[in-house]
Every structure is written in structure tokens, then in C-alpha cells.
Amino acid sequence: GAGVSQSPSNKVTEKGKDVELRCDPISGHTALYWYRQSLGQGLEFLIYFQGNSAPDKSGLPSDRFSAERTGGSVSTLTIQRTQQEDSAVYLCASSSGRGVPYNEQFFGPGTRLTVL
Amino acid sequence: KNEVEQSPQNLTAQEGEFITINCSYSVGISALHWLQQHPGGGIVSLFMLSSGKKKHGRLIATINIQEKHSSLHITASHPRDSAVYICALRIQGAQKLVFGQGTRLTINP
């Protein structure tokens, strides 16, 4: 596809369940970012992958959150034992990774997570 | 204190008006992004600046590195410009973006 895609677009889950959110970056983009936007709040950084380097996990809010990127392409964000405060829109972005630090990020449509 | 502050938080104007949204920051940056988020949540990158000025259609973005300030201008505003505009910083030495709270712009016909 031409842009960043995310799935599912909406996810409703019960408190305590685990969820997996998927991001397909633009083909050839080596950098991938996860962000979160809680209701009425601004965007916040979660995690960043660049090629084969160790990811920057400094934005993950708790050890219930983890992410992986297989084969340098698709990424999965996993939230274990979900809590109501995890309800948010989770956004993925990718960039070419070239010309760092000036490269532009392209955002996916997001996954709206609702924890009941 | 937040690393990035946007003003105003909300802005309502009439179609055709010249719009200015401001972004001030307190840290060293390698680039500043202006993003647009429409109702429904999709985010589009409008500009990425490290110095000077950029123009795309009716949108103009400027940055003053010494004053740690950037502005986004919209000329001849139109109702379809109604959206949340977000300033985001790429902090020196890091790859992640730090976001402002956004400016909600409403253009009335």
C-alpha cells in the first residue's frame, strides 16, 4: 500500500485482557514509531524502532506495554492486562530513516482502543 | 513547564481571514514539525523545518531557532482548514517527537 496502515481500526476489550495492535509501515521505511493520544490529551511518544538498532522504549508507560518489529517491517504493540486508562488512539508512523534527523514521519490512521 | 507550548488553544475565524498559530519551545531541537489532525483522527504532516521558512499552497511555516519560536500561517482560510494543528519537536540527540497540545481551528463560512 501507499501509506502506513494499522489494524484493527477499533478495538473494544474488557479490563484485564491482552490486546495486540498492528502497524504496517510504508515499504522501505526503516524507522517506525508508536504514539498514543488519550481523550482530550496531546500525543505522546511510546517507542521507536530504527533498522536493527535496539529500540528506544523510553516512552512506554509501564511494563504492561511492549512492542516488537519483525523483519524490520511490521510492528506489533502489545498491551497486557489492559486498564481503563489505556483507552486511547494508538498511532503508528514511519519514516525513511535516511537524512536523520530531518526525515518526515508519515502517520497511520490509528487504532482506537476502548477498555471497558 | 512543558517543553513546547502552542497558542492559542482554540481559534475561531471567518472564511478568508489570515490565521496565525504559534509554537514556543524551551529545548534544543534538530527539527520542528507542523501536523494537521482532522476530526476522525487522521494526522497529516504539513511541514518539517530546521530553519527559515517553507510555503505550501496557502500554508506558510516559519521558525526562528534563536528565539525558539515557530509560526504556522494560513492565508485566505477556508472551512476545510478546520482541524487541530499540532507543533512537534524533534529534540536534539533523539528521534522521538515531543508534541504540543494542539490548536483547534474552526473556520466559519
Contacts between the chains, C-beta under 8 A, distances in Angstrom:
chain1	res1	chain2	res2	distance
A	31	B	95	7.0
A	33	B	95	7.8
A	33	B	96	7.0
A	33	B	97	7.5
A	35	B	97	7.6
A	35	B	99	8.0
A	37	B	41	7.6
A	42	B	86	7.5
A	42	B	99	4.9
A	42	B	100	6.7
A	42	B	101	4.6
A	42	B	102	6.1
A	43	B	86	6.8
A	43	B	88	7.5
A	43	B	97	7.7
A	43	B	99	4.1
A	44	B	99	7.1
A	45	B	96	4.1
A	45	B	97	6.3
A	45	B	98	7.1
A	48	B	95	5.2
A	48	B	96	5.5
A	50	B	95	6.6
A	56	B	94	7.6
A	56	B	95	6.5
A	56	B	96	6.5
A	58	B	96	7.4
A	59	B	96	6.5
A	89	B	41	5.6
A	91	B	41	8.0
A	91	B	43	6.6
A	93	B	43	8.0
A	100	B	95	7.2
A	101	B	30	4.1
A	101	B	31	6.1
A	101	B	90	5.7
A	101	B	95	6.9
A	102	B	30	7.1
A	102	B	31	5.4
A	102	B	48	6.6
A	102	B	50	6.1
A	103	B	48	8.0
A	104	B	33	7.7
A	104	B	45	5.4
A	104	B	48	5.0
A	105	B	33	7.3
A	105	B	45	6.2
A	105	B	97	7.1
A	106	B	45	6.8
A	107	B	35	7.8
A	107	B	42	7.3
A	107	B	43	4.0
A	107	B	44	7.3
A	107	B	45	7.2
A	109	B	41	7.0
A	109	B	42	5.5
A	110	B	41	5.1
A	110	B	42	7.5
A	110	B	43	7.9
A	112	B	41	7.5
